[in-house]
Amino acid sequence: LGVAGVLGLLVGGLCAGFTLAVFMANAGGAWDNAKKFVEEGNFGGKGSDVHKATIVGDTVGDPFKDTSGPSLNILIKLMSMVSIVMAGLTVAYSLM
């Protein structure tokens, strides 16, 4: 792929990873806060259908904000480190 391919991979991974990480962190927090809001007595409080729905949302939201979003940071760092380590070989054997 050459230098241009590696740069495209890094830019694409950075843009997609950053966007997804921010989305997942914010969405997970919003779903968690929605459950707390309903448990305070709003929209029917505990035991209502709305509360059951917010429990499902919180079940999805906890992994979003706690694991999936922050793990994308590791992916971006790993892609950068591998690109730096392999930079010499990429330039030496590039067809462009």
C-alpha distances in whole Angstrom, upper triangle without the diagonal:
4,7,7,5,7,10,10,10,13,15,15,16,18,20,20,21,24,25,26,27,30,31,31,33,35,36,37,39,41,41,43,45,46,48,50,51,52,54,56,58,56,55,58,57,56,57,56,53,51,51,50,47,46,47,44,42,42,41,38,38,38,35,33,35,35,32,29,29,29,27,24,25,24,20,19,21,19,15,16,18,15,13,15,16,13,12,14,12,8,10,12,10,7,8,9
4,6,5,6,9,10,11,13,14,15,17,18,20,21,22,24,26,27,28,30,32,32,34,36,37,38,40,42,43,44,46,48,49,51,52,54,55,57,59,57,57,59,58,58,59,58,56,53,53,52,49,48,48,46,44,44,43,40,39,40,37,35,36,36,33,31,30,30,28,25,25,24,21,20,20,19,15,15,17,14,11,13,14,11,10,11,10,6,7,9,8,5,6,7
4,5,5,6,9,10,11,12,14,15,16,18,20,21,22,24,25,26,28,30,31,32,34,36,37,39,40,42,43,45,46,48,49,50,52,54,55,58,56,56,58,57,57,58,57,55,52,52,52,49,47,48,45,43,43,42,39,38,39,36,34,34,35,32,30,29,28,26,24,23,23,20,18,18,18,14,13,15,13,10,11,13,11,8,10,10,6,6,10,10,7,9,8
4,6,5,6,9,10,10,12,14,15,16,18,19,21,22,24,25,27,28,30,31,33,34,35,37,39,40,42,43,44,46,48,49,51,52,54,56,54,54,56,55,55,56,55,53,51,51,50,47,46,46,44,41,42,41,38,37,38,35,33,34,34,32,29,28,28,26,23,23,23,20,18,19,19,15,15,17,15,12,14,16,14,12,14,14,10,10,13,13,9,11,9
4,5,5,6,9,10,10,12,14,15,16,18,20,21,22,23,26,27,28,30,31,32,33,36,37,38,40,42,43,44,46,47,49,50,52,54,52,52,54,53,53,54,53,51,48,48,47,44,43,44,41,39,39,39,35,35,36,33,30,32,32,29,27,26,26,24,21,21,21,18,16,18,17,13,13,16,14,11,14,16,13,12,14,13,10,11,14,13,10,11,10
4,5,5,6,9,10,10,12,14,15,16,18,20,21,22,24,25,26,28,30,31,32,34,36,37,38,40,41,43,44,46,48,49,51,53,51,51,53,52,52,53,52,50,48,47,46,44,42,42,40,38,38,37,34,33,34,31,29,30,30,27,25,24,24,22,19,18,18,15,13,14,13,10,10,12,10,7,10,12,10,9,12,12,8,10,13,13,11,13,12
4,5,5,6,8,10,10,12,14,15,16,18,20,21,22,24,25,27,28,30,31,33,34,36,37,39,40,42,43,45,46,48,49,52,50,50,52,51,51,52,52,49,47,47,46,43,42,42,40,37,37,37,34,33,33,31,28,29,30,27,25,23,23,22,18,18,18,16,13,14,14,11,10,13,12,9,11,14,12,11,14,14,11,12,16,15,13,15,13
4,5,5,6,8,10,11,12,14,15,16,18,19,21,22,24,25,27,28,30,32,33,34,36,37,38,40,42,43,45,46,48,50,48,48,50,49,49,50,49,47,45,45,44,41,40,40,38,35,36,35,32,31,32,29,27,28,29,26,23,22,23,21,18,18,19,16,13,15,15,12,12,15,14,11,14,17,15,14,17,17,13,15,18,17,15,16,15
4,6,5,6,8,10,10,11,14,15,16,17,20,21,22,23,25,26,27,30,31,32,34,36,37,38,40,41,43,44,46,48,46,46,48,48,47,48,47,45,43,43,42,39,38,38,35,33,33,33,29,29,29,27,24,25,26,23,21,20,20,18,15,15,16,12,11,13,12,9,10,13,12,9,13,15,13,13,17,16,13,15,18,17,15,17,16
4,5,5,6,9,10,10,12,14,15,16,18,20,21,22,24,25,26,28,30,31,32,34,36,37,39,40,42,43,45,47,45,45,48,47,46,48,47,45,42,42,41,39,37,37,35,33,33,32,29,28,28,26,23,24,25,22,20,18,18,17,13,13,13,11,8,10,10,7,7,10,10,8,11,14,13,12,16,16,14,16,19,19,17,19,18
4,6,5,6,8,10,11,12,14,15,17,18,20,21,23,24,26,27,28,30,32,33,34,36,38,39,41,42,44,46,44,44,46,46,46,47,46,44,41,41,41,38,36,37,35,32,32,32,29,28,28,26,23,24,25,23,20,18,19,18,14,14,15,13,10,12,13,10,10,14,14,12,14,17,16,15,19,20,17,18,21,21,19,21,19
4,5,5,6,8,10,11,12,14,16,16,18,20,21,22,24,26,27,28,30,32,33,35,36,37,39,41,42,44,42,42,44,44,44,45,44,41,39,39,38,35,34,34,32,29,30,30,26,25,27,24,21,22,24,22,18,17,18,17,13,14,15,12,10,13,14,11,12,15,15,13,16,19,18,18,21,21,18,20,23,22,20,21,20
4,6,5,6,8,10,10,12,14,15,16,18,20,21,22,24,25,26,28,30,31,33,34,35,37,39,40,42,41,40,43,42,42,43,42,40,37,37,36,34,32,32,30,28,28,27,24,23,24,21,19,20,21,18,15,14,15,13,10,11,12,8,7,10,11,8,10,13,13,12,15,17,17,17,21,21,18,20,23,23,21,23,22
4,6,5,6,8,10,10,12,14,15,16,18,20,21,22,24,26,27,28,30,32,33,34,36,38,39,41,39,40,42,41,41,42,42,40,37,37,36,34,32,32,30,28,28,28,24,23,24,21,18,19,20,18,15,13,14,13,9,9,11,9,6,9,11,9,9,13,14,13,15,18,18,18,21,22,20,21,25,25,23,25,24
4,6,5,6,9,10,11,12,14,16,17,18,20,22,23,24,26,27,28,31,32,33,35,37,38,40,38,38,40,40,40,41,40,38,35,35,35,32,30,31,29,26,27,27,24,22,23,21,18,19,21,19,16,14,15,15,11,12,14,12,10,13,15,13,13,17,17,16,18,21,21,21,24,25,22,24,27,27,25,26,25
4,6,5,6,8,10,11,12,14,16,16,18,20,21,22,24,26,27,29,30,31,33,35,36,38,36,36,38,38,38,39,38,35,33,33,32,29,28,29,26,24,24,24,21,20,21,19,16,17,19,17,14,12,14,13,10,11,13,11,10,13,15,13,14,18,18,17,20,22,22,22,26,26,23,25,29,28,26,27,26
4,5,5,6,9,10,10,12,14,15,16,18,20,21,22,24,25,27,29,30,32,33,35,37,35,35,38,36,36,37,37,35,32,32,31,29,27,27,25,23,23,22,19,18,19,16,14,14,16,14,11,9,10,10,6,7,10,8,7,10,12,11,12,15,16,16,18,21,21,22,25,25,23,25,29,28,26,28,28
4,6,5,6,9,10,11,12,14,15,17,18,20,21,23,24,26,27,28,31,32,33,36,34,34,37,35,36,37,36,35,32,31,31,29,27,27,26,23,22,23,20,18,19,17,14,14,16,14,12,9,10,11,8,8,11,10,8,11,14,13,14,17,18,18,20,22,23,23,27,27,25,27,30,30,28,30,29
4,6,5,6,9,10,11,12,14,16,16,18,20,21,22,25,26,27,29,31,32,34,32,32,34,34,34,35,34,32,29,29,29,26,24,26,24,21,21,22,18,17,18,17,13,14,16,15,12,10,12,13,10,11,14,13,12,15,17,16,17,20,21,21,23,26,26,26,30,30,28,29,33,32,30,32,31
4,6,5,6,8,10,10,12,14,15,16,18,20,21,23,24,25,27,29,30,32,30,30,33,32,32,33,32,30,27,27,27,24,22,23,21,18,18,19,15,14,15,13,10,11,14,12,9,7,10,11,8,10,13,12,12,15,16,16,17,20,21,21,24,26,26,27,30,31,28,31,34,33,31,33,32
4,5,5,6,9,10,11,12,14,15,17,18,20,22,23,24,26,27,29,31,30,30,32,31,31,32,32,30,27,27,27,24,22,22,21,18,17,18,15,13,14,12,9,9,11,10,7,4,7,8,6,8,11,11,11,13,15,15,17,19,21,21,23,25,26,27,30,31,29,31,34,34,32,34,34
4,6,5,6,8,10,11,12,14,16,17,18,20,21,22,24,26,27,29,28,28,31,29,30,32,31,29,26,26,26,23,21,22,21,18,17,19,16,13,14,14,10,9,12,12,10,7,9,12,10,10,14,14,13,16,18,18,19,22,23,24,25,28,29,29,33,33,31,33,36,36,35,37,36
4,6,5,6,8,10,10,12,14,15,16,19,20,21,23,24,26,28,26,26,28,27,28,29,28,26,23,23,24,21,18,20,18,15,15,16,13,11,13,13,9,9,13,13,10,8,11,13,11,13,16,16,16,19,21,20,22,24,26,26,28,30,31,31,35,35,33,35,38,38,36,38,37
4,6,5,6,8,10,11,12,14,15,17,18,20,21,23,25,27,25,25,27,26,26,27,27,25,22,22,22,19,17,17,16,13,13,13,10,8,10,9,5,6,9,9,7,5,9,11,10,12,15,15,15,18,20,20,22,24,25,26,28,30,31,31,35,35,33,36,39,38,37,39,38
4,6,5,6,9,10,11,12,14,16,17,18,20,22,23,25,24,25,27,25,25,27,27,25,23,22,22,20,17,18,17,14,13,14,12,9,9,9,6,4,8,9,8,6,8,11,11,12,15,16,16,18,20,21,22,24,26,27,28,30,31,32,36,36,35,37,40,40,38,40,40
4,6,5,6,9,10,10,12,15,15,16,18,20,21,23,22,22,25,23,24,26,25,24,21,20,21,18,16,17,17,13,13,15,12,9,11,12,9,7,11,13,12,9,12,15,14,15,18,19,19,21,23,24,25,27,29,29,31,33,34,35,39,39,37,39,42,42,40,42,42
4,5,5,6,9,10,10,13,14,15,17,19,20,22,20,20,23,22,22,23,22,21,18,18,18,15,13,14,13,10,10,12,9,7,10,11,7,7,11,13,11,10,13,15,15,17,20,20,20,23,25,25,27,29,30,31,33,35,36,36,40,40,38,41,44,43,41,43,42
4,5,5,6,9,10,11,13,14,16,17,19,21,20,20,22,20,20,22,21,20,17,16,17,14,12,12,12,8,7,9,7,4,6,7,5,5,8,10,10,9,12,14,15,16,19,19,20,23,24,25,27,29,30,31,33,35,36,37,40,41,39,41,44,44,42,44,44
4,5,5,6,9,10,11,12,14,15,17,19,18,19,21,19,19,22,21,21,18,16,17,16,12,13,14,10,9,11,10,7,8,10,8,6,9,12,13,11,13,16,17,18,20,21,22,24,26,27,28,30,32,33,34,36,38,38,42,43,41,43,46,46,44,47,46
4,5,5,6,9,10,10,12,14,15,17,16,16,19,17,18,20,19,18,15,14,16,14,10,12,13,9,9,12,11,8,10,13,11,9,13,15,15,14,16,19,19,20,23,24,24,27,29,29,31,33,34,35,37,39,40,41,44,45,43,45,48,48,46,48,47
4,5,5,7,9,10,11,13,15,16,15,15,17,16,16,17,17,15,12,12,12,10,7,9,9,6,5,9,8,6,8,11,10,10,12,15,15,14,17,19,20,22,24,25,26,28,29,30,32,34,35,36,38,40,41,42,46,46,44,46,49,49,47,49,48
4,5,5,7,9,10,11,13,15,15,15,17,15,15,17,17,16,14,12,13,12,8,9,10,7,5,9,9,6,7,11,10,9,11,14,15,15,17,19,20,22,24,25,26,28,30,31,32,34,36,37,38,40,41,43,46,46,45,47,50,50,48,51,50
4,5,5,6,9,10,11,13,12,14,16,14,14,17,17,17,13,12,14,13,9,11,13,10,8,12,13,10,11,14,13,12,14,17,18,17,19,22,23,24,26,27,28,30,32,33,34,36,38,39,40,42,44,44,48,49,47,49,52,52,50,53,52
4,5,5,6,9,10,12,10,10,13,11,12,15,14,13,10,9,11,10,7,9,11,8,8,12,12,10,12,16,15,14,16,19,20,19,21,24,25,26,28,29,30,32,34,35,36,38,40,41,43,44,46,46,50,50,49,51,54,53,52,54,53
4,5,5,6,9,10,10,11,12,9,9,12,12,12,9,7,9,9,5,6,9,8,7,10,12,10,11,15,15,15,16,19,20,20,22,24,25,27,29,30,31,33,35,36,38,39,41,42,44,45,47,48,51,52,50,52,55,55,53,55,55
4,5,5,6,9,9,11,12,10,10,13,13,15,12,9,12,12,9,10,13,11,10,13,15,13,13,17,17,15,17,20,22,21,23,25,27,28,30,31,32,34,36,37,39,40,42,43,45,46,48,49,52,53,51,54,57,56,55,57,56
4,5,5,7,6,9,11,9,10,13,13,14,11,9,13,13,9,12,14,13,12,15,17,15,16,19,19,18,20,23,24,23,25,28,29,30,32,33,34,36,38,39,40,42,44,45,46,48,50,50,54,55,53,55,58,58,56,58,57
4,5,6,5,6,7,5,7,10,9,10,8,6,10,10,8,10,13,12,12,15,17,15,17,20,20,19,21,24,25,25,27,29,30,32,34,35,36,38,40,41,42,44,46,47,49,50,51,52,56,56,55,57,60,60,58,60,59
4,5,7,9,9,5,5,9,10,12,10,7,10,12,9,10,14,13,12,15,17,16,17,20,21,20,21,24,26,26,27,30,31,32,34,36,37,39,40,42,43,45,46,48,49,51,52,53,57,57,56,58,61,61,59,61,61
4,6,9,9,6,8,12,12,15,12,10,14,15,13,14,17,17,15,18,20,19,19,23,23,22,23,27,28,27,29,32,33,34,36,38,39,40,42,44,45,46,48,49,51,52,54,55,59,59,57,60,63,63,61,63,62
4,7,6,4,7,10,10,13,11,10,13,15,13,14,18,17,17,20,22,21,22,25,25,24,26,29,30,30,32,34,36,37,39,40,41,43,45,46,47,49,51,52,53,55,57,58,61,62,60,62,65,65,63,65,64
4,6,5,9,12,10,12,9,9,13,13,12,14,17,16,16,20,21,20,21,25,24,24,26,29,29,29,31,34,34,36,38,39,40,42,44,45,46,48,50,51,52,54,55,56,60,60,58,61,64,63,61,63,62
4,6,9,11,8,9,7,8,11,11,11,14,16,15,16,19,20,20,22,25,24,24,27,29,29,29,32,34,35,36,39,39,40,43,44,45,47,49,50,51,53,55,56,56,60,60,58,61,64,63,61,63,62
4,7,8,6,8,7,8,11,12,12,14,16,16,17,20,22,21,23,26,26,26,28,31,31,31,33,36,37,38,41,41,42,45,46,47,49,51,52,53,55,57,58,59,62,62,61,63,66,65,64,65,65
4,6,6,9,8,6,10,12,11,12,15,15,15,18,20,19,20,24,24,24,26,28,29,29,31,34,35,36,39,40,41,43,44,46,47,49,50,52,53,55,56,57,61,61,59,62,65,64,63,64,64
4,6,9,8,6,8,11,10,10,14,15,14,16,19,19,19,23,23,23,24,27,28,29,31,33,34,36,38,39,40,42,43,45,47,48,49,51,53,54,55,57,60,60,59,61,64,63,62,64,64
4,7,8,6,7,10,11,10,13,15,15,16,19,20,20,23,25,25,26,28,29,30,32,34,36,37,39,40,42,44,45,46,48,49,50,52,54,55,56,58,61,61,60,62,65,64,63,65,64
4,5,5,6,9,10,11,13,14,15,17,19,20,21,24,25,25,27,29,29,30,33,34,35,37,39,40,42,44,45,46,48,50,51,52,54,55,56,58,61,61,59,62,65,64,62,64,63
4,5,5,6,9,10,11,13,14,16,17,18,20,23,23,24,26,28,28,29,31,33,34,36,38,38,40,42,43,44,46,48,49,50,52,54,54,56,59,59,57,60,63,61,60,61,61
4,5,5,6,9,10,10,12,14,16,16,18,21,21,22,24,26,26,26,29,31,31,34,36,36,37,40,41,42,44,46,47,48,50,51,52,53,57,57,55,57,60,59,58,59,59
4,5,5,6,9,10,10,12,14,15,16,19,20,20,22,24,24,25,27,29,30,32,34,35,37,39,40,41,43,45,46,47,49,50,51,53,56,56,54,57,60,59,58,59,59
4,5,5,7,9,10,11,13,14,16,18,19,20,21,23,24,25,27,29,30,32,34,34,36,38,39,40,42,44,45,46,48,50,50,52,55,55,53,56,59,58,56,58,58
4,5,5,6,9,10,11,12,14,17,17,18,20,22,22,22,25,27,28,30,32,32,34,36,37,38,40,42,42,44,46,47,48,49,53,53,51,53,56,55,54,55,55
4,5,5,6,8,10,10,12,15,15,15,17,20,20,20,23,25,26,28,30,30,32,34,35,36,38,40,41,42,44,46,46,48,51,51,49,52,55,54,52,54,54
4,5,5,6,9,9,10,13,14,15,16,18,19,20,22,24,25,27,29,30,31,33,34,36,38,39,40,42,44,45,46,47,51,51,49,52,55,54,52,54,54
4,5,5,7,9,10,12,13,15,16,17,17,19,21,22,24,26,28,28,30,32,33,34,36,38,38,40,42,43,44,45,49,49,47,50,52,51,50,52,52
4,5,5,6,9,11,11,12,14,16,15,16,19,20,21,24,25,26,27,30,31,31,34,35,36,38,40,41,42,43,47,47,45,48,50,49,48,50,49
4,5,5,6,9,9,10,12,14,14,15,17,19,20,22,24,25,27,29,30,31,33,34,35,37,39,40,41,43,46,46,45,47,50,49,48,50,50
4,6,6,7,9,11,11,13,13,15,17,18,20,22,23,24,26,28,29,30,32,34,34,36,38,39,40,42,45,45,43,46,49,48,47,49,49
4,6,6,7,9,11,11,11,12,15,16,17,20,21,21,23,26,26,27,29,31,32,33,35,37,37,39,42,42,40,43,46,45,44,46,46
4,6,5,6,8,10,10,11,13,15,16,18,20,20,22,24,25,26,28,30,31,32,34,36,37,38,42,42,40,43,45,45,43,45,45
4,5,6,6,8,9,10,12,14,16,17,19,20,22,23,24,26,28,29,30,32,34,35,36,38,41,41,40,43,45,45,44,46,46
4,6,5,5,6,8,10,11,13,15,16,17,19,21,21,23,25,26,27,29,31,32,33,35,38,38,37,40,42,41,40,43,43
4,6,6,5,6,9,10,11,13,15,15,17,19,20,21,23,25,26,28,29,31,32,33,37,37,35,38,41,40,39,41,41
4,6,7,6,7,10,11,13,15,16,17,19,20,22,23,25,26,28,29,31,32,33,37,37,36,38,41,41,40,42,42
4,7,7,7,9,11,12,13,15,17,18,19,21,23,24,25,27,29,30,31,33,36,37,36,38,41,41,40,42,42
4,6,6,6,9,11,11,12,15,16,17,19,21,21,23,25,26,27,29,30,34,34,33,35,38,38,37,39,39
4,6,5,7,9,10,11,13,15,15,17,19,20,21,23,25,26,27,29,32,32,31,33,36,35,34,37,37
4,6,6,8,10,10,12,14,15,16,18,20,21,22,24,26,27,28,31,32,30,33,36,35,34,36,36
4,5,5,7,9,10,12,13,15,16,17,19,21,22,24,25,26,30,30,29,32,34,34,33,36,36
4,5,5,7,9,10,11,13,15,16,17,19,20,21,23,24,28,28,27,30,32,32,31,34,34
4,5,5,6,9,10,11,13,14,15,17,19,20,21,22,26,26,25,27,30,30,29,31,31
4,5,5,6,9,10,11,12,14,16,17,19,20,21,25,25,24,26,29,29,28,31,31
4,5,5,6,9,10,10,12,14,15,16,18,20,23,23,23,25,28,28,27,30,30
4,5,5,6,9,10,11,12,14,15,16,18,21,21,20,23,26,25,25,27,27
4,5,5,6,9,10,11,13,14,16,16,20,21,19,21,24,24,23,26,26
4,5,5,6,9,10,11,12,14,15,19,20,19,21,23,24,23,26,26
4,5,5,6,8,10,11,12,14,17,17,17,19,22,22,22,25,25
4,6,5,6,9,10,11,12,15,16,14,17,19,19,19,22,22
4,6,5,6,9,10,10,14,15,14,16,19,19,18,22,21
4,5,5,6,9,10,13,14,14,16,18,19,19,22,23
4,5,5,6,8,11,11,11,14,16,16,16,20,21
4,6,5,6,9,10,9,11,14,14,14,17,17
4,5,5,8,10,10,11,14,15,15,19,19
4,6,7,9,10,12,13,14,15,19,20
4,6,5,6,9,10,11,12,15,16
4,6,5,6,8,10,10,14,14
4,5,5,6,9,10,14,14
4,5,5,6,8,12,13
4,6,6,6,9,10
4,6,5,9,9
4,6,9,10
4,6,9
4,6
4
